[in-house]
Amino acid sequence: GQSLEQPSEVTAVEGAIVQINCTYQTSGFYGLSWYQQHDGGAPTFLSYNALDGLEETGRFSSFLSRSDSYGYLLLQELQMKDSASYFCAVRGSGGYQKVTFGIGTKLQVIP
Amino acid sequence: NAGVTQTPKFQVLKTGQSMTLQCAQDMNHNSMYWYRQDPGMGLRLIYYSASEGTTDKGEVPNGYNVSRLNKREFSLRLESAAPSQTSVYFCASSEAETGSYEQYFGPGTRLTVT
């Protein structure tokens, strides 16, 4: 099977940088994704890493180390609207179509 | 371009009743998914369909059935609802062939079973 671990809650100050870590266990690996979900809303896609290294998209960056089964999401210049839950998700055992999500990290941005 | 649509948005059922949750996408995606989300549990995959005509079990398929009616539509059926199925249900679609595994989610159906 597949499993992921991420912190349940993180608090950070507006304008600061925050890193949300994710470790995973899977017998096969295709890639690691990150999603954002505001309260009462649907998850929206942020990034996808299939290879080691850093992917940057505006204020958000995502990193992957396949040898360490580890990734992180980096949010820079935090804004109040970034308060949301962030989920890592792995495509691995069972085929590339089968996606397993972590339990999510609730980020609170404070003034 | 509506993306992924789900009906209904809210539903209350009594234990033992049946219902079908509808999902449709207009992005011509091959793959479609059904997830449930419970507090503190993240998203759990119920069933998925890699392409029209195929369906496969996910992590929590018991108590559910699915139908991939055509490329656009993927429905989820609860034959005999139980209180443990109280949850928010999300449908999603993706197109792996483009190299992007981004999943597009519908707005969700909030189901309460009493």
Interface residues (C-beta under 8 A of the other chain):
Chain A: S8 Y30 G31 S33 Y35 G41 A42 P43 T44 F45 Y48 F87 A89 R91 G95 Y96 Q97 K98 V99 T100 F101 G102 I103 G104
Chain B: S31 Y33 Y35 G40 M41 G42 L43 R44 L45 Y48 A50 D56 G58 E59 F90 A96 S100 Y101 E102 Q103 Y104 F105 G106 P107 G108
